[in-house]
Amino acid sequence: MSFIAGRRIVVTGGAGFLGREVCRQLALHGPASLVVPRSANCDLRDRSAIARLLSQERPQTIIHLAAVVGGIGANRRNPGRYFYDNAIMGLELMEQARRFGVEKLVNVGSICAYPKFTPVPFREDDLWNGYPEETNAPYGLAKKMLLVQAQAYRQQYGFNAITLLPVNLYGPGDNFDTATSHVIPALIRKFLEARETGQPAVEVWGSGRASREFLFVRDAARGIVLATEHYNDAPPVNIGSGHEITIRELAELLRSLCGYAGQLRWDATQPDGQPRRCLDTSRAEREFGFRAEMPLREGLSETIEWYCRARGFASLPHAA
């Protein structure tokens, strides 16, 4: 019998990129109810709005995915908003969940909480060994405070809150808005538009030397659902693929998959962000049997095909 079956579940951020896939996978387990609050009707920064939601729905489990997020540029433009909104949503939600007797809260944090110069691969025990990378520190620290809250509530109140730390996500349905998107959707859009319009070069931020790890959205959702079912402990858990790639290698791969023949123009005046990112995912495999399944090249191809259909391109690009 699944832990999820027959339970009343609220998924904040359930209408978003990751949330839609989490809800789809949760639904396969037969919950009694699956409620996705929308910001127009429930402002998660407002204590009274959260109290009304929990009073009406009486969830047994909450999965907290709601966040205000963006790429490096968006983080640099909105440090105050990203800190306040992300911190206050989580703080108020967890406190009201405790007061209303919610049995389990799954807090989905961020890899941005890790110190700037964390040894690779990132181990959960290194989380407090330094300050996060400056461009996304306000966001990362806001998410990090929710880990502190979860552990404090477990210690004082016996509240079952767990914390997951997913790496950078990508996949169909991602945010392709140039003002707020992350690196994969941003580059896909740039390459495909440059291909369609015959642009001779595409600008890419930074030096290309920084590395990242990427996790396909379906894998991420599966990890969250597995943790919801099986994990009930205080230490945070990394959710990732364990595969590291430099931004230069990523850009070359995406250029090939998008069928773009032009040049890459690197803008070294723009920041690289954190120098390296790659997770140790052994705790997730040990504690609840999670291991990523989607190879990066295959996941990128699926994402590009989805975006081509969504934008109505006449023909799909041919991967070289």
C-alpha positions in Angstrom: 0.0 0.0 0.0 1.5 3.3 -1.1 2.0 6.0 1.6 0.4 8.5 -0.8 -2.8 6.4 -1.5 -5.8 7.8 0.2 -4.1 10.8 1.6 -5.0 14.5 1.3 -2.1 16.3 -0.3 -1.4 20.0 -1.0 1.3 20.8 -3.5 2.3 24.5 -3.5 3.7 25.5 -6.9 1.9 22.5 -8.3 1.0 24.4 -11.5 4.6 25.2 -12.3 7.3 23.5 -14.4 8.3 20.9 -11.7 4.9 20.9 -9.9 2.9 19.7 -12.8 5.1 16.6 -13.2 5.1 16.0 -9.4 1.3 16.2 -9.4 1.0 13.8 -12.4 3.2 11.2 -10.7 1.4 11.6 -7.3 -1.9 11.1 -9.0 -0.7 7.6 -10.1 -0.6 6.6 -6.4 -4.3 7.3 -5.7 -4.4 10.2 -3.2 -7.7 11.0 -1.7 -7.3 14.6 -2.8 -4.6 16.6 -4.6 -4.9 20.4 -4.1 -2.8 22.9 -6.0 -3.3 26.4 -4.5 -2.9 29.3 -7.0 -1.3 32.6 -6.0 -4.4 34.6 -7.1 -6.4 32.8 -4.4 -3.8 32.0 -1.8 -0.8 34.3 -1.3 1.7 32.1 0.5 3.3 35.2 2.0 0.1 35.8 3.9 -0.4 33.8 7.1 -4.2 34.2 7.1 -4.4 32.9 3.5 -2.4 29.8 4.4 -4.6 29.2 7.5 -7.7 29.4 5.3 -6.2 26.9 2.8 -5.3 24.4 5.5 -8.6 24.9 7.3 -10.5 24.1 4.1 -8.4 21.3 2.8 -7.1 19.7 6.0 -4.1 18.1 4.2 -2.1 15.3 5.8 0.9 16.0 3.5 2.2 19.2 2.0 4.9 19.3 -0.7 6.3 22.8 -0.9 7.5 23.6 -4.4 6.4 27.2 -4.7 9.4 29.6 -5.2 10.3 32.8 -6.9 13.3 31.8 -9.2 15.3 32.9 -12.1 18.7 32.7 -13.7 21.8 34.7 -12.8 20.5 38.0 -14.3 17.1 37.7 -12.5 18.9 37.0 -9.2 21.1 40.1 -9.6 18.1 42.3 -10.4 15.9 41.0 -7.5 18.0 40.0 -4.5 15.6 41.5 -2.0 12.5 40.0 -3.5 14.0 36.6 -4.0 15.1 36.6 -0.3 11.9 37.8 1.2 9.4 36.0 -0.9 11.1 32.6 -0.7 11.8 32.9 3.0 8.5 34.1 4.1 6.5 31.6 2.0 8.3 28.7 3.6 8.4 30.1 7.1 4.7 30.8 7.3 3.7 27.6 5.5 5.7 25.4 7.8 4.4 27.2 11.0 0.8 26.9 9.9 1.3 23.3 8.9 2.5 22.5 12.4 -0.4 24.3 13.9 -2.9 22.5 11.8 -1.5 19.1 12.5 -0.1 18.3 9.0 1.6 14.9 9.3 4.4 15.5 6.8 5.9 18.5 5.0 8.3 18.0 2.1 10.4 21.1 1.7 12.1 21.4 -1.7 15.2 23.6 -1.3 17.9 24.5 -3.8 21.5 23.7 -4.7 22.1 27.4 -4.5 22.3 27.0 -0.7 25.7 25.3 -1.0 28.9 27.4 -0.4 30.5 28.9 -3.4 33.6 26.7 -3.2 32.1 23.5 -2.1 34.3 20.5 -2.9 33.0 18.4 -5.8 30.9 16.3 -5.6 28.8 18.3 -3.2 28.0 16.3 0.0 25.1 17.3 2.2 27.6 17.5 5.2 29.4 20.4 3.4 26.3 22.6 3.3 27.4 24.9 6.2 31.1 25.2 5.2 31.0 28.6 3.6 28.9 31.4 2.0 26.9 30.8 -1.2 27.9 32.2 -4.5 27.1 35.9 -4.4 24.8 36.3 -7.4 22.2 33.9 -5.9 23.1 34.0 -2.2 19.9 35.8 -1.1 17.8 33.1 -2.8 20.0 30.2 -1.6 20.1 31.5 2.0 16.3 32.0 2.1 15.9 28.3 1.1 18.6 27.3 3.6 16.7 28.9 6.5 13.8 26.5 5.8 16.1 23.6 6.4 17.0 25.2 9.8 13.3 25.6 10.5 12.5 22.0 9.5 15.1 20.6 11.8 14.2 22.9 14.7 10.5 21.9 14.4 11.4 18.3 14.3 13.5 18.7 17.4 11.0 20.8 19.4 7.6 19.6 18.1 8.3 16.2 16.5 7.1 17.7 13.2 8.0 15.5 10.3 9.5 18.0 7.8 12.1 16.7 5.3 14.3 18.8 3.0 15.4 17.9 -0.5 18.1 19.8 -2.5 17.5 19.4 -6.2 20.1 20.4 -8.8 19.4 22.6 -11.8 16.3 21.2 -13.6 15.4 21.2 -17.3 12.8 19.6 -19.6 9.6 20.1 -21.6 7.5 22.9 -20.1 10.5 24.8 -18.8 10.6 28.6 -18.6 11.9 30.1 -21.8 11.4 33.7 -21.0 14.6 35.5 -21.7 14.3 37.7 -18.7 14.1 34.9 -16.1 15.1 31.6 -17.7 18.0 29.4 -16.7 20.8 28.4 -18.9 19.4 25.5 -20.9 16.1 27.0 -22.0 17.8 30.4 -22.6 20.4 28.8 -24.9 17.8 26.6 -26.7 15.7 29.7 -27.5 18.8 31.7 -28.6 20.1 28.9 -30.9 16.7 28.1 -32.5 15.9 31.8 -33.1 19.3 32.4 -34.5 18.9 29.4 -36.8 15.6 30.6 -38.0 16.8 34.2 -38.7 20.2 33.3 -40.0 22.2 35.1 -37.2 25.9 34.5 -37.6 26.7 34.3 -33.8 25.0 33.8 -30.5 26.2 35.5 -27.3 26.7 33.3 -24.2 27.3 34.7 -20.7 30.6 34.1 -18.9 33.8 32.3 -19.8 32.3 28.8 -20.3 34.6 27.3 -17.8 32.0 27.0 -15.0 30.4 23.6 -14.6 26.8 22.5 -13.8 24.8 19.4 -13.2 21.3 19.1 -14.7 18.4 16.9 -13.8 15.5 16.0 -16.1 12.2 17.2 -14.7 10.6 13.7 -14.7 13.5 12.3 -12.8 13.3 15.2 -10.3 9.6 14.6 -9.7 10.2 10.9 -9.2 12.8 11.7 -6.6 10.4 14.0 -4.8 7.6 11.4 -4.8 9.9 8.6 -3.6 11.1 10.9 -0.7 7.5 11.7 0.1 6.8 8.0 0.4 9.9 6.7 2.1 12.0 9.4 3.8 11.3 10.7 7.3 14.5 12.1 8.7 16.2 15.4 9.5 19.3 15.5 7.2 18.8 17.2 3.8 19.1 15.0 0.7 20.6 15.9 -2.7 18.5 15.1 -5.7 20.6 15.1 -8.9 22.0 13.1 -11.8 25.7 13.1 -10.6 26.9 14.2 -14.1 29.0 17.4 -14.4 29.3 19.4 -17.6 31.0 22.7 -18.3 28.9 25.5 -19.7 31.1 25.5 -22.8 30.5 21.8 -23.4 26.8 22.4 -22.8 26.6 25.2 -25.3 28.4 23.2 -28.0 26.1 20.3 -27.4 22.9 22.4 -27.6 24.2 24.2 -30.7 24.6 20.8 -32.4 21.2 19.5 -31.2 19.5 22.7 -32.3 21.1 22.5 -35.8 22.7 25.9 -35.5 25.8 26.4 -37.6 26.8 29.9 -36.3 29.5 30.9 -33.8 29.5 31.2 -30.0 30.5 34.6 -28.7 31.5 34.4 -25.0 30.8 37.6 -22.9 33.4 37.3 -20.2 32.2 40.5 -18.6 29.1 38.6 -17.4 29.4 36.4 -14.3 30.0 32.6 -14.4 28.1 32.1 -11.1 29.3 29.2 -8.9 32.5 27.8 -10.3 31.4 24.1 -10.2 28.3 22.2 -9.4 28.0 18.4 -9.1 26.2 16.5 -6.4 26.9 13.4 -4.4 23.6 11.6 -4.8 24.4 8.5 -2.7 22.2 9.5 0.2 19.1 9.6 -2.0 19.9 6.2 -3.4 20.5 4.8 0.0 17.6 6.3 1.8 14.8 6.0 -0.8 16.2 4.3 -3.8 16.4 7.3 -6.2 18.8 7.3 -9.1 18.4 9.5 -12.2 17.5 7.7 -15.4 17.4 10.2 -18.3 20.7 10.7 -20.1 21.5 14.4 -20.7 21.7 14.3 -24.5 18.3 12.5 -24.7 16.7 14.8 -22.3 17.9 17.9 -24.1 16.7 16.5 -27.4 13.2 15.9 -25.9 13.2 19.5 -24.5 14.2 21.0 -27.9 11.5 19.0 -29.7 8.9 20.2 -27.2 9.9 23.8 -27.6 9.9 23.6 -31.4 6.3 22.3 -31.2 5.3 24.9 -28.7 6.7 27.7 -30.9 5.4 26.3 -34.1 8.7 25.9 -35.9 8.1 24.5 -39.4 10.5 21.6 -38.9 12.4 20.1 -36.0 16.2 20.7 -36.0 18.4 17.9 -37.0 21.0 16.9 -34.4 24.5 16.8 -35.8 
